[in-house]
Amino acid sequence: MAVKKESERRSAERRTAPKAAPKVTPKPAAFNNTARADLSPDEVRKLISEAAYYRAKQRGFQPGHELEDWIQAEAEVTRRLNGPGR
């Protein structure tokens, strides 16, 4: 008889337990007019770093152009994040 009471208690708990809120998957930030507000400074820095890396890779990683790569990458990322008309 104890088994039946235990299963009845669990069944009652399931009926009265609050339901979990549905999981919401955030949409990734796209490069549009609202992207800048969605990105942290660390995320923007990572984008700039990646763009600078690909600039350096494109010229064969020749030394002496690191600052130029970074400045151009920063301008490119800022342009993409701000979008047209900003």
Wavefront OBJ file of the C-alpha trace (Angstrom):
o trace
v 0.000 0.000 0.000
v 2.929 2.338 0.674
v 3.952 2.125 -2.971
v 0.558 3.353 -4.125
v 0.623 6.310 -1.716
v 4.125 7.266 -2.885
v 3.062 7.246 -6.542
v -0.052 9.278 -5.677
v 2.122 11.835 -3.847
v 4.470 12.166 -6.823
v 1.550 12.522 -9.180
v 0.109 15.295 -7.020
v 3.497 17.048 -6.945
v 3.681 16.984 -10.732
v 0.241 18.535 -11.029
v 1.024 21.364 -8.592
v 4.663 22.018 -9.473
v 5.240 25.249 -11.387
v 6.121 24.745 -15.009
v 9.518 25.839 -16.197
v 9.656 28.866 -18.443
v 10.263 28.011 -22.095
v 13.866 28.340 -23.187
v 14.500 31.268 -25.471
v 17.445 31.077 -27.808
v 18.965 34.511 -28.394
v 19.410 35.496 -32.000
v 23.007 36.157 -33.018
v 23.931 39.773 -33.518
v 24.122 40.587 -37.192
v 26.029 43.469 -38.674
v 23.170 45.903 -38.766
v 22.200 49.160 -37.125
v 21.502 47.496 -33.766
v 24.550 45.203 -33.689
v 26.754 47.619 -31.768
v 24.381 47.636 -28.799
v 24.390 43.823 -28.798
v 28.184 43.446 -28.676
v 30.409 43.913 -25.657
v 33.721 45.760 -25.983
v 35.492 42.394 -25.733
v 33.455 41.029 -28.655
v 34.255 44.104 -30.760
v 37.943 43.744 -29.904
v 37.803 40.081 -30.970
v 36.275 41.067 -34.331
v 39.029 43.645 -34.845
v 41.699 41.118 -33.872
v 40.347 38.561 -36.356
v 40.157 41.132 -39.145
v 43.763 42.227 -38.434
v 44.882 38.587 -38.468
v 43.355 37.999 -41.893
v 44.963 41.183 -43.216
v 48.365 39.973 -41.975
v 47.768 36.505 -43.412
v 46.867 38.015 -46.779
v 50.282 39.686 -47.027
v 52.174 36.611 -45.772
v 52.657 37.769 -42.156
v 55.492 40.102 -43.135
v 56.614 41.962 -40.009
v 56.402 45.708 -39.615
v 52.749 46.219 -40.598
v 51.001 45.190 -37.372
v 49.793 48.672 -36.409
v 48.609 49.392 -39.943
v 46.704 46.065 -40.003
v 45.066 46.861 -36.665
v 44.020 50.389 -37.676
v 42.568 49.209 -40.981
v 40.782 46.302 -39.277
v 39.358 48.667 -36.646
v 38.031 50.977 -39.354
v 36.536 48.035 -41.262
v 34.778 46.581 -38.203
v 33.493 50.001 -37.141
v 32.128 50.568 -40.640
v 30.414 47.156 -40.629
v 28.947 47.641 -37.163
v 27.673 51.132 -37.839
v 26.157 50.127 -41.141
v 25.045 52.486 -43.893
v 23.598 55.838 -42.915
v 25.122 56.055 -39.451
l 1 2 3 4 5 6 7 8 9 10 11 12 13 14 15 16 17 18 19 20 21 22 23 24 25 26 27 28 29 30 31 32 33 34 35 36 37 38 39 40 41 42 43 44 45 46 47 48 49 50 51 52 53 54 55 56 57 58 59 60 61 62 63 64 65 66 67 68 69 70 71 72 73 74 75 76 77 78 79 80 81 82 83 84 85 86
